[in-house]
Amino acid sequence: MAVKTKPKRKKQKSKREAILKAAEKVFAEKGFHMARVADIARLAGVAEGTIYIYFENKEDLILSIFKERFASWIKELKNLLEKQNSAKDKIRAIINLHFKSLEEDPHFAQLLQIELRACSAFMRGGSAPELKSYLKVIEEVIEEGKAKKEFRKDLNPKTASRALLGMMDEMVTIWVLRKKLKLSEVADEIFDLFYKGIQGGGE
């Protein structure tokens, strides 16, 4: 009697990555609700049933894309911040990386700004740990700026971090929907607007 063996881990990872890559493109081009698992399977070069070995459903797929991409993004951001000399420079680096990453990857930008909002699991808090991690990075920079007296001493780091994320999020949404601006060209303007509101009295 033949004994069934599990696919090799490397092969499993390769198939999973192919599925995620295909799903990101299909979601961006067709929209979350209109995208079909069959479309994703066809683009990934796998049988439709294979997708359900790795993911429960479309919601699991789109959330997995978000979680894995965001984890990589935060890791890159932390490495970048270690190279900055001041909290002010770190704020500028956060804005630049946020805009640069999405401008260079329009499929993920479409997914992040539009399609994830159509996913009920995302709206119910499926992204909470990742967004919390991102906000925590910003909060720590603001707390550092307060401690060094670069930023206002009465600044609330939680409020300020959410304000910055909101500004960046709105600009990226406008870019995704209209393409009438370049994110790289508004990065300095967003930095100036935000920094002028948080800078310490010595500036």
N, C-alpha and C positions, 0 to 999 in steps of 0.2 A: 504493500500500500504506500503510495507516494505521500510524503510529508510536505505540507505547505510551508514555505519559508517566507518570512517578511522581506520586502524589498530592502536592498542595502540602504543604509542611512544617507549616503551621499546621493543616491538616485532619488530617494524620497525628497531630499532638500531641493534638488534640481527641479523636480516636477512641481513642488510647492511654489518655488520662486517663479517658474514659468506661468503658473496659474495666476499668481498675484500680479505679475507684470501685465498679463493679458486682461485681467479684470480691471486694472487701473485704466487701461486704454479704452475698454468697452464702456465702463461707467462714465468716463469723461466725454466720450463721443455720443453715446445714446441716452445717457441719464440713468440714474439708479433704478427708477421704476420701469423704464422701457428695456433695460438691459436684461438679457436672458442668460441663464447658466449655460445653455447650449452655445450661445455666441462666444462666451468666454472659453469654453472647452475647445471649440473649433480653432480659435486664435492661439490657444496654448498648445494645440496639437495633442490633446488627450481626449479620452472618452468622457462623456458627460458624467457618468457614474464615478469616475476617478476624482472629480472635484469634491464629492461628498465624503471621500476618504479623509480629506484634509480639512474641509470646512463644512459647517452645519447647513449654511444657507447663504443667500446674498448678503444679508446683514453681517454675518460672521466674516465674509470675504472683505467687505468694504472697511469694517472696523479693523481687521487684521492689517490691511494696507496702511491705514492711518497709524496704528500703534507701532508697527515696525519702522515706518518712515520717520515718525516723530521721535522714536527712541534714538535713531541714527542722527537725527537733526540735533537733538539735545546734547548728544555726545560731542558732535562737531562744535556746537556752540561753547560748551565748557572748555574745550581745548583752545578755542579762539580767545576766550576771555582771559585765560591764564597768561596770554601774551600781551595784554593791555596794561598800561601803566597807571591808569586812574579809573575811577568809577565813571567819570564823564566819557572817557574813551570806550568803556565797556558798553554804555548805553548806545553809543554810536555803532559799535560793532554788532549789537543785537539787532538794531534796525537794518543795517546793511545786509546782514546774513539772512534775515527774514525775507526781505525783498528780493535779494539776489537768488536765493534758493527757489523761490516760487516763480520768478520771472524766467529762470532757466529751465523750469519743468512745468510747462503749462497744463499738462494732463493732471499732475498732482494738484496744481493750483485750482483747477476746475473741480476736482474731487473734493478738496478741502473746503472751498468756499461755497460751493453750490450743492453737490450731490450728497455730501454727508448730512446736510440739513434735511434731506429727504428721507434719511434713515432714522426710524423711530428709536432704535436702540442707542444711536448717537445722541439724539435729543433727550433721551431719558438718563443720560449720564454715562454712556458707554465709553466716552473719551475722557472722563474725569481724571483718572490717574495721570495720563499724559499731559493734559492741560495744566494740572496742578504742578507737575514737575517743571513745566516751562515757566509758569508764573513764579515758582519758587526760585528759579535761577534769576529772574528779573528782580524779585524782592530782595535777594541777597546782595545784588549790585546796589540797589537803592539804600539798603541798610549800611553797606560799606561807605557809600557816599555821604550818608548822614554822620557816620562815625568820624570820617575825615574832614567833615565840615565843607564838603564840596556841594552838598545839597542842603536844603532847608531842614532845620532841626525839628520842625513841627510836621514834617511830611509823614503820611501814613503809607508805609511800603506796600501794603496789600491794595489800597486804593490806587496808588500810583502805578503799580505793575499792571493792574487791570485796565487803567486808562491808556497806558502805552500799547498793550495788546489790542485794545479796542481801536485805537488810531490806525495801527498797522493793518488790522483785519479789514477795516472799512476801505482803506486804500487798495488793498489787494482785490476786494470784491468789485470795486469800481473798475479796476484793470481787467479782471476776468470778464465782466459783463460788457464793457465798452471798448477796451483796448485803445483808449484815446490818450493814454499817458504811459510813460515808462517809469516803472517802479524805481529803477536806479536813479532816475532824475529827480524824484520827489523825496528820496531818502534824507537828504540834507535838510530839506524844508520841514519834514516831520521831526527830525532831531531837534532843530532850532525851536520849533513850537513847544515840544515837550520839555526840552532842557530849560528854556526860559521860565517855565512854570515850577521847576524843582530846584533850580540853582541856589546855592547859598548866598548869603548877603555880601560875601567878600568878592563876588564876581562882578 
